[in-house]
Amino acid sequence: MAHTLEEFITKIHVDNYQDTLSCYDNANLDELGEAGFTGLTPPFNTLEDAQAWWSNILGDVTVSSYWNTRLDPGQEQGTHLHVDPELGFDIDDSVDGQQTAVLYSKYNPSVHKPTYFSETNLRISEYKPAGIIEGDCLTFPSNIYHRAPKNTSAESRITSVCTFTYNV
């Protein structure tokens, strides 16, 4: 049976998404210094805190890592996976493995673009989710290639991300 990438990407809305911005306090996001990976995490200081927060959103999961990513104007994040690329992409092996969640914490749909997905790192036949708004969270198998397109706006785009597995 042939599959499409869209089948493996789930969108949920998170009402308390702004909690993930608390690590920035009242800072001017455009004056935070080094762009890209901020080194700041959502409102958690430990993996246990992250586990509790993300479990309220994702259900019975085990979180293995978490971080925030800030794309300032002109920045992009290239095509990548959150698993060993040597394993290759096999969508049939995606369902039970490690998952990734991307929460759009600071996102303006009129000027920002969501995460794009593809079966290879060559960006062939990309799936570009439509209708993403601030507070939406996309979950997908970590072995699906994805990227954050160039931020062509004057506003920073911030996502909170975690990798996890469903508990069976």
N, C-alpha and C positions, 0 to 999 in steps of 0.2 A: 504494500500500500504506500503510495506516495504521500509525503507530508509537506506542509508548508510551515515556514518559521512562525507565522502568525498563530498557529495552533498551540504553540508552546509558550506563548507570552501572555501573561495574565495582568490585567489592570485592576487595581483596587484603589479606593480613595481613603485617605488617612486624615481624619478630622484634626488630630493634634500634631500635624506635621510641623508646625512652627516651634514645637519643643526642640527640634533638631537644630534650630538656629540659636538656641540659648547660649551655646559656647561662644558666640560672637558678641554677646552682651549688647551694648549699644554702640559698638564700633562701626565706623564708617566702612562698609564692606569694600569700597574702592581704595581704601588706604591701609589695608591689612599687610602690605608688604608682599613677600614672595607669593606669586600666583600659582594656580594649579592645585596640587594637593596641599591643603591648608595645614595639615598636622593637627588640626582641631577635630575633635570628635563631637558627635551629638551629646545630649545631656548625660552621658554616662562616663564614669571614671574607671569602670572595670568591665570585663567581659560579662560578668554576672548581671550588671546593670543593663548592658546592651541586650543580653538574652531576655531579660524581663520585658524591656520596652518593645523589642521586635516581636516577641511571642504574642503580645497583645494584638499585634497587627496580622501576623502571619499564621498564628495558631501554634500547634505543637511542633516546634522546630528546635534545632540546636544551632546556634550562631557560632561560626568559626572565626569571623573577622568583621570589622566595621570601620568606616571612615567617612569623611566628608570630602567632596571635590568641588572646588570653585573654579569656574572658567571665567576669566576676565575677558574684556573685549579683545578680539583677535586671536584668542586661544582655542584650541581644539584638543581632543584626546583621541589618539589614533586607534585603529582597529586592534582589538585585543580579546583575550579570553581570561577567565578567572580559574582556569585549570591548566595543567601542563600541556602546552601545545603539541608535544610529542604524541599525546594520546589521540590527536586528530579529532575531527568532528564527525560524529555519528548520531544523528538526531534520534535514532531508535534507542540509543543508550542514554538519552537525556533525561528521561522522566524520573528515574529513581536516584539520580546522582546529586551532586552539589548544585545548589541553586544560588542565584543572585537576586537581590532586591535593590532597585534604584528608586528612591523617593525624591520627587521634585520639590525641594524645600523653598527655594527662591527661583521662580520660573514665571516668565511673562510670555504667554502663548502668542502674543502678537509680535514678539521680536526674537524669541528663543526657539530652538529646534530640539525635539526629544532625542533620545538614544536611537540610533539606527542599527539594524541587525542584518547580518548576512551569513551565508553558509561557508564562505571562505574569507580569508583576509584580503581578498582582491576587490571587495565591495561589489561583487556581481549580484544582481537581483536583490538589492537591499529592500528590507521591509522597514517602512517609516510610519510608526504609529501616528494616528490622527487623533485630534481632540484631547490632547494631554493638557491638563491645567495644574496649577500649583496645588500640591497636596496629593496628586496621583502617585501611585507606586506601581512600577512594572516589576513583575517577577518572571524569571526565565532560567533555564538550565545554564549553568556556568560555562558549558562547552559550546555555547553559541557565540560566534564572533559578533562584537558590537563596538560602537564608537560614539563619541559625542562630537557632532559636527561643529565647525568653527562658529564661535560666538561673534556674529557680525554686528551686534548691538553695542550700545554704550553701557548696558547694565550687566552686572555679574550674574551668573547662573550657578546655583548651588544645589548639589544633590547629596543626600545621605545614602550610603550604600552598605549592604552587608552581604556576606556569603553565609549560606545555611544549608542544612539538610532537614528534610521532614523526618520526624520520629515515627516509626512504624510500630 
